[in-house]
Amino acid sequence: MCACLPGHNLVIAMKAKKALFLDLFGTLIEDHGVLDTVSKIKFKNGAVDALLRFAAKKFLVVISVCHDTMPIPDGDYVLSLQGYILTSLESHGISRDIIRFLSTSKSGTVKKLSPATIKSLAAKQDVSLEKSIVIGDLMKDVKTGHSVGAQTVLLSSAEDSPAFEDVEWNEPDYIVEDLSEAADVLLRR
């Protein structure tokens, strides 16, 4: 985007935001089956610290709670989950102003993680997808990141291997153990 000053031929480039798109389950919080109540949420080791580091580098943090191949969760549950995540992150010093949820609107309508929803949010928030990063623990996350032109990071650790049901390999830009290592690798550039 560019803005021209009235009466001048000078063009000033406006800086688009960069965003960190995260899958919630298995990336930001532990995913060990069905999470029937938000009180059972446990953030993955180093995840909150990593988000603090990305926030310090002016990343918008966009969290998805639903993949395009998952059944759509109940809207009330999703709103409760989002409230809990927001409150928890805020208690660790992460401003609500930089957190967005891709998977639901304020009305409780659940939107799935997909290239279309990422592109829509990017347009509304003035986010440059080329400057953005998609991080997840599934090959679907990598594929989604590739399809929108973002950098991709696959989380793969001994305790949380990337979905063995993923049969189609999509080469991520980075493979790391967790969000903390992702911050180490991506923020030192």
Backbone bond lengths (Angstrom), bond angles and torsions (degrees), N, CA, C in turn:
res aa  C-N    CA-C-N  psi(-1)  N-CA   C-N-CA  omega(-1)  CA-C   N-CA-C  phi
1 M - - - 1.445 - - 1.523 109.46 -
2 C 1.308 116.06 144.94 1.455 120.94 176.90 1.515 109.34 -134.19
3 A 1.302 114.13 150.49 1.457 119.44 176.60 1.518 108.21 -126.38
4 C 1.295 117.47 131.09 1.451 121.47 177.52 1.518 108.52 -98.63
5 L 1.315 116.35 135.53 1.454 120.70 176.45 1.520 108.71 -74.86
6 P 1.327 117.55 134.17 1.458 119.58 179.86 1.531 110.99 -56.79
7 G 1.310 115.70 133.01 1.459 120.95 177.75 1.521 113.83 77.66
8 H 1.311 118.23 5.46 1.461 121.78 -179.38 1.514 110.22 -126.89
9 N 1.302 115.52 153.10 1.457 120.62 175.26 1.523 111.44 -92.51
10 L 1.326 116.30 -1.25 1.450 121.69 -178.33 1.533 109.76 -73.41
11 V 1.311 115.91 131.22 1.456 121.32 177.53 1.527 107.71 -110.53
12 I 1.325 116.32 128.72 1.453 122.00 179.11 1.525 107.82 -109.80
13 A 1.318 116.39 124.89 1.465 120.36 178.42 1.521 109.09 -76.25
14 M 1.329 115.87 128.78 1.456 120.57 176.73 1.527 107.77 -88.48
15 K 1.302 116.54 136.88 1.452 121.79 -175.29 1.529 110.62 -86.71
16 A 1.329 116.28 119.51 1.459 120.95 176.73 1.530 108.89 -78.09
17 K 1.315 116.27 151.41 1.458 122.16 179.16 1.523 110.30 -72.89
18 K 1.309 114.53 159.12 1.459 120.75 171.11 1.519 107.63 -112.44
19 A 1.315 116.07 147.98 1.460 120.12 -175.64 1.516 111.07 -131.73
20 L 1.309 113.42 153.45 1.449 123.11 174.12 1.524 106.01 -112.56
21 F 1.324 117.27 111.29 1.461 122.27 179.56 1.522 107.88 -96.26
22 L 1.328 116.17 122.68 1.462 121.65 -175.99 1.510 111.68 -123.37
23 D 1.306 115.10 138.53 1.445 121.85 165.71 1.531 105.34 -80.05
24 L 1.304 118.76 131.65 1.464 121.90 -176.11 1.527 112.38 -70.07
25 F 1.320 116.51 -56.89 1.461 121.65 -173.28 1.524 111.15 -76.94
26 G 1.330 116.47 121.06 1.451 121.65 179.55 1.514 113.42 88.60
27 T 1.320 117.02 -9.00 1.461 121.41 179.89 1.525 110.26 -114.94
28 L 1.315 116.54 -58.06 1.460 121.84 179.56 1.538 110.97 -94.13
29 I 1.322 116.09 -40.14 1.470 120.05 177.44 1.523 109.08 -120.86
30 E 1.326 114.91 158.57 1.461 119.52 179.53 1.523 109.95 -67.47
31 D 1.320 114.65 143.24 1.461 121.20 -178.44 1.516 108.32 -124.58
32 H 1.315 115.03 97.48 1.462 119.98 -179.96 1.519 109.33 -126.72
33 G 1.313 115.57 60.03 1.453 120.59 178.73 1.517 111.97 99.93
34 V 1.315 116.04 -161.23 1.459 122.33 -176.36 1.524 110.14 -72.09
35 L 1.307 115.62 129.09 1.457 121.66 177.35 1.522 107.01 -101.76
36 D 1.334 116.38 97.76 1.460 119.79 -173.07 1.525 114.01 -86.11
37 T 1.319 118.00 -12.60 1.459 120.77 177.71 1.526 109.70 -145.87
38 V 1.312 116.50 142.95 1.462 120.03 -176.11 1.522 112.07 -68.04
39 S 1.331 118.13 -19.85 1.458 119.82 179.39 1.525 112.31 -67.02
40 K 1.336 118.12 -13.28 1.467 122.06 179.22 1.529 112.74 -90.52
41 I 1.325 117.51 0.36 1.460 121.00 -178.44 1.521 110.29 -64.31
42 K 1.320 115.36 133.98 1.461 121.48 174.78 1.529 107.34 -133.28
43 F 1.330 115.66 118.05 1.463 119.44 177.34 1.519 109.53 -67.53
44 K 1.321 115.87 143.77 1.456 120.88 178.10 1.524 109.28 -68.42
45 N 1.327 116.25 150.40 1.456 121.44 -179.81 1.522 111.21 -54.27
46 G 1.322 116.10 128.20 1.461 122.23 176.83 1.515 115.20 79.06
47 A 1.335 118.21 -4.30 1.468 120.66 -174.46 1.525 112.35 -66.75
48 V 1.313 117.18 -45.50 1.463 120.25 -177.45 1.530 109.68 -66.54
49 D 1.332 117.47 -42.47 1.467 120.91 177.02 1.526 110.82 -59.77
50 A 1.326 116.73 -40.58 1.468 120.30 178.39 1.525 110.72 -62.59
51 L 1.335 117.65 -42.21 1.468 120.26 178.06 1.524 111.15 -63.40
52 L 1.331 117.46 -37.78 1.466 120.64 175.72 1.526 110.69 -59.37
53 R 1.308 116.47 -40.78 1.469 121.24 -179.97 1.528 111.56 -67.73
54 F 1.335 116.91 -41.49 1.467 119.67 176.83 1.533 110.05 -66.21
55 A 1.330 116.76 -39.31 1.470 120.87 178.78 1.525 110.49 -61.56
56 A 1.324 117.07 -39.10 1.466 121.22 179.49 1.527 111.16 -63.95
57 K 1.328 116.64 -25.04 1.473 121.51 178.27 1.528 111.73 -95.00
58 K 1.334 116.24 16.31 1.466 123.74 173.15 1.527 114.47 68.84
59 F 1.321 117.21 32.26 1.463 120.81 174.21 1.520 109.29 -84.12
60 L 1.306 116.60 138.12 1.455 122.61 166.36 1.533 104.81 -79.68
61 V 1.327 118.46 133.30 1.456 121.94 -178.70 1.522 108.38 -104.12
62 V 1.329 115.61 116.44 1.461 121.99 -177.39 1.528 108.07 -113.18
63 I 1.328 115.70 120.36 1.461 121.42 -174.37 1.518 109.75 -111.50
64 S 1.333 115.25 133.26 1.461 121.09 176.68 1.520 109.30 -110.51
65 V 1.314 116.48 136.96 1.462 120.51 177.89 1.528 112.26 -110.70
66 C 1.321 118.04 8.69 1.463 119.63 -176.17 1.523 110.25 -155.23
67 H 1.342 116.37 125.77 1.459 122.05 175.73 1.522 110.88 -85.10
68 D 1.328 115.20 163.61 1.462 118.87 -179.61 1.529 112.87 -69.13
69 T 1.334 118.55 -15.14 1.463 120.26 178.68 1.528 112.61 -103.89
70 M 1.335 117.25 1.34 1.471 121.28 179.28 1.523 110.36 -89.01
71 P 1.341 115.83 153.54 1.462 117.68 169.90 1.527 108.58 -65.93
72 I 1.307 117.29 146.23 1.458 121.02 -178.50 1.525 109.07 -73.59
73 P 1.351 116.80 123.36 1.463 118.74 177.67 1.523 111.27 -72.84
74 D 1.313 115.37 162.30 1.453 122.52 177.26 1.528 110.00 -59.98
75 G 1.316 117.15 134.86 1.458 122.38 -177.88 1.514 113.29 -59.56
76 D 1.335 117.96 -38.91 1.466 121.01 178.57 1.527 110.92 -64.75
77 Y 1.336 116.36 -40.79 1.466 120.66 177.74 1.526 109.77 -62.28
78 V 1.323 117.27 -44.59 1.458 121.26 -178.80 1.528 110.45 -62.63
79 L 1.328 117.51 -43.36 1.471 120.11 178.10 1.529 111.31 -62.68
80 S 1.320 117.16 -39.49 1.463 121.54 177.30 1.529 110.42 -64.46
81 L 1.309 116.14 -44.13 1.464 122.27 178.15 1.526 110.65 -60.73
82 Q 1.317 116.71 -46.29 1.462 120.67 179.49 1.530 111.56 -62.26
83 G 1.326 116.51 -42.80 1.459 120.09 178.25 1.514 111.80 -60.08
84 Y 1.323 115.88 -42.52 1.460 120.69 179.16 1.528 110.99 -64.52
85 I 1.323 116.80 -44.92 1.471 121.01 179.71 1.529 109.62 -62.27
86 L 1.326 117.68 -47.34 1.470 121.32 179.33 1.530 111.71 -58.00
87 T 1.322 116.44 -49.14 1.461 120.92 -179.27 1.528 111.04 -62.01
88 S 1.329 116.66 -43.04 1.459 120.65 -179.94 1.524 111.53 -64.18
89 L 1.328 117.18 -45.92 1.465 120.10 -179.43 1.524 110.79 -65.88
90 E 1.331 116.09 -39.71 1.460 120.01 178.73 1.534 111.12 -63.11
91 S 1.327 116.96 -36.49 1.469 120.31 179.04 1.532 111.77 -66.69
92 H 1.329 116.57 -18.18 1.469 121.80 176.95 1.530 111.87 -98.06
93 G 1.337 117.34 6.79 1.457 120.21 175.48 1.513 115.68 96.05
94 I 1.314 117.71 10.60 1.473 121.19 178.65 1.525 107.99 -96.87
95 S 1.311 116.45 119.32 1.459 121.92 -176.20 1.526 111.96 -66.53
96 R 1.336 115.51 138.55 1.468 120.89 174.56 1.526 111.53 -59.82
97 D 1.325 116.12 -25.55 1.464 120.65 -176.78 1.521 113.43 -63.39
98 I 1.323 117.84 -22.48 1.464 119.17 -178.36 1.521 112.65 -101.89
99 I 1.330 117.59 -0.15 1.470 121.74 -178.57 1.523 109.96 -99.67
100 R 1.311 115.84 130.75 1.462 122.40 172.94 1.527 107.11 -129.62
101 F 1.309 115.39 151.44 1.459 120.58 174.19 1.508 108.22 -113.16
102 L 1.310 115.38 124.68 1.458 121.46 -178.76 1.526 111.08 -79.15
103 S 1.301 117.07 -28.66 1.457 120.82 -166.69 1.509 116.42 -86.44
104 T 1.294 119.53 -6.32 1.448 118.45 179.88 1.525 110.48 -155.98
105 S 1.272 115.72 154.02 1.456 120.82 175.09 1.522 108.32 -100.09
106 K 1.307 117.61 173.68 1.465 121.38 179.74 1.524 111.77 -60.41
107 S 1.306 116.73 -23.86 1.470 119.92 -178.46 1.524 112.57 -78.74
108 G 1.330 116.96 -7.02 1.455 119.94 -179.11 1.509 113.33 91.64
109 T 1.319 117.98 4.57 1.454 121.33 176.95 1.524 108.79 -76.31
110 V 1.314 116.92 120.66 1.453 120.81 -175.82 1.524 110.27 -83.92
111 K 1.346 115.45 130.20 1.461 122.45 175.21 1.516 107.81 -114.73
112 K 1.303 117.28 134.11 1.457 121.28 -177.64 1.527 111.24 -84.61
113 L 1.346 114.50 154.32 1.456 120.89 175.41 1.519 108.69 -66.74
114 S 1.298 116.08 118.91 1.460 120.93 179.55 1.520 107.70 -157.94
115 P 1.326 117.30 162.64 1.465 119.06 176.11 1.531 112.46 -56.11
116 A 1.318 117.26 -37.69 1.470 120.10 -178.76 1.527 111.73 -64.61
117 T 1.344 117.77 -43.38 1.462 119.53 -179.39 1.524 111.30 -70.25
118 I 1.330 117.41 -35.03 1.466 120.07 176.68 1.522 110.03 -65.55
119 K 1.321 116.87 -45.62 1.469 120.27 -179.61 1.528 111.19 -63.82
120 S 1.316 117.14 -38.20 1.458 120.90 179.03 1.529 110.71 -64.13
121 L 1.337 116.75 -47.35 1.456 119.64 178.92 1.528 110.61 -63.95
122 A 1.317 117.21 -40.75 1.470 121.04 179.83 1.526 110.76 -59.67
123 A 1.318 116.76 -41.89 1.468 120.31 179.45 1.531 110.80 -65.80
124 K 1.326 117.40 -42.98 1.463 121.33 -178.68 1.525 112.75 -68.72
125 Q 1.330 117.05 -31.99 1.465 121.43 -175.21 1.536 112.94 -101.23
126 D 1.338 117.77 5.30 1.469 122.57 -177.06 1.522 111.28 56.09
127 V 1.329 115.96 49.72 1.459 123.10 -179.99 1.521 109.45 -99.88
128 S 1.320 116.00 132.26 1.455 121.94 173.49 1.525 108.08 -85.97
129 L 1.307 117.44 113.80 1.459 119.89 -179.54 1.527 111.31 -68.59
130 E 1.320 117.98 -27.17 1.459 121.20 177.71 1.530 111.40 -67.05
131 K 1.326 117.80 -25.74 1.469 122.60 178.70 1.527 111.36 -95.44
132 S 1.311 116.59 0.50 1.456 121.63 -172.86 1.524 112.04 -100.69
133 I 1.335 114.78 168.70 1.462 122.15 -175.34 1.526 108.60 -133.59
134 V 1.330 116.50 136.29 1.457 121.89 172.11 1.525 106.82 -110.45
135 I 1.342 116.36 122.28 1.464 121.92 -179.96 1.516 108.70 -119.89
136 G 1.328 115.73 131.30 1.450 119.63 177.50 1.509 111.63 -160.49
137 D 1.318 115.12 174.63 1.462 121.24 -178.07 1.528 112.86 -106.21
138 L 1.324 116.17 6.91 1.460 120.82 -179.90 1.523 111.01 -125.51
139 M 1.309 115.77 153.28 1.458 120.67 177.60 1.532 110.17 -62.04
140 K 1.330 117.01 -28.09 1.473 120.91 177.07 1.525 110.76 -59.48
141 D 1.343 116.35 -37.06 1.465 120.74 179.23 1.529 110.31 -64.66
142 V 1.331 115.73 -42.50 1.464 120.77 179.20 1.524 109.99 -64.16
143 K 1.314 115.88 -45.56 1.464 120.57 179.86 1.527 111.15 -60.76
144 T 1.332 117.05 -42.30 1.464 121.38 177.80 1.524 110.52 -62.37
145 G 1.330 116.56 -45.11 1.467 120.67 178.07 1.513 112.39 -59.18
146 H 1.334 116.40 -44.57 1.470 120.00 177.68 1.523 111.04 -60.31
147 S 1.319 116.30 -41.92 1.468 119.70 -174.05 1.533 113.14 -68.78
148 V 1.344 117.11 -20.39 1.468 119.19 178.21 1.533 111.89 -103.20
149 G 1.331 117.34 0.25 1.465 120.62 177.54 1.513 114.94 82.29
150 A 1.331 117.89 19.91 1.464 122.08 179.06 1.524 110.14 -95.20
151 Q 1.329 116.52 163.04 1.460 120.38 170.63 1.516 107.48 -69.66
152 T 1.318 116.49 152.85 1.455 120.19 -177.56 1.521 111.60 -126.61
153 V 1.329 114.15 142.35 1.455 121.38 178.11 1.525 107.91 -133.23
154 L 1.317 115.46 127.08 1.458 121.60 176.10 1.517 108.32 -104.83
155 L 1.330 116.44 126.35 1.455 121.05 174.95 1.515 108.15 -88.05
156 S 1.315 115.16 127.61 1.450 120.03 -178.85 1.519 108.43 -145.18
157 S 1.326 116.07 115.39 1.454 120.13 178.19 1.521 108.68 -134.00
158 A 1.317 115.13 168.45 1.465 119.57 -179.48 1.525 111.69 -60.99
159 E 1.341 116.79 -36.69 1.462 119.21 -178.60 1.522 113.54 -84.01
160 D 1.313 117.22 -23.93 1.467 121.48 179.85 1.522 109.07 -130.78
161 S 1.323 116.53 78.80 1.462 117.88 179.90 1.520 109.36 -73.79
162 P 1.352 117.21 146.89 1.460 118.34 -179.97 1.523 109.71 -64.85
163 A 1.261 114.32 133.22 1.464 125.62 -174.77 1.515 114.76 -23.12
164 F 1.305 115.62 110.14 1.454 120.02 179.25 1.512 111.61 -67.88
165 E 1.332 117.92 -14.42 1.463 119.41 175.94 1.532 111.64 -78.44
166 D 1.330 116.31 -10.75 1.463 119.84 175.72 1.525 108.08 -72.50
167 V 1.293 117.00 115.44 1.458 119.82 -177.25 1.517 112.54 -102.82
168 E 1.299 117.95 -23.48 1.462 121.23 -178.12 1.525 109.95 -98.69
169 W 1.327 116.15 108.59 1.462 121.57 -177.61 1.522 110.29 -76.02
170 N 1.318 115.93 130.47 1.456 123.47 172.82 1.520 105.56 -121.51
171 E 1.299 117.60 118.07 1.463 121.50 -175.31 1.529 111.25 -65.24
172 P 1.345 117.95 114.25 1.467 119.84 176.95 1.530 109.81 -76.88
173 D 1.315 116.45 161.46 1.460 119.59 175.06 1.521 110.42 -67.88
174 Y 1.335 116.37 -34.95 1.458 121.62 -179.68 1.522 109.66 -141.38
175 I 1.333 115.55 145.45 1.462 122.13 170.63 1.526 105.53 -121.37
176 V 1.331 116.17 121.37 1.459 121.68 -178.54 1.519 109.74 -134.41
177 E 1.324 116.05 169.11 1.470 120.41 -179.38 1.523 113.12 -76.77
178 D 1.356 116.50 -39.70 1.456 119.36 -173.36 1.528 110.35 -157.67
179 L 1.331 115.76 179.34 1.472 120.58 -179.02 1.522 112.34 -62.60
180 S 1.317 116.75 -33.81 1.463 120.11 179.31 1.527 110.68 -62.27
181 E 1.318 116.53 -45.30 1.467 120.02 177.67 1.528 110.82 -67.43
182 A 1.318 117.00 -34.78 1.469 120.22 176.35 1.531 110.14 -60.82
183 A 1.332 116.68 -43.44 1.464 120.19 177.99 1.521 110.82 -63.58
184 D 1.339 116.99 -41.04 1.466 120.99 177.35 1.522 110.81 -56.46
185 V 1.319 116.15 -49.03 1.469 122.16 -175.31 1.526 111.35 -71.32
186 L 1.319 117.59 -48.35 1.463 121.08 -172.52 1.522 114.12 -77.95
187 L 1.308 118.27 -31.17 1.456 119.97 -174.88 1.525 113.06 -89.58
188 R 1.301 118.53 -8.80 1.462 118.65 177.02 1.520 112.05 -86.69
189 R 1.364 116.83 -7.96 1.447 119.99 179.26 1.518 108.80 -68.84
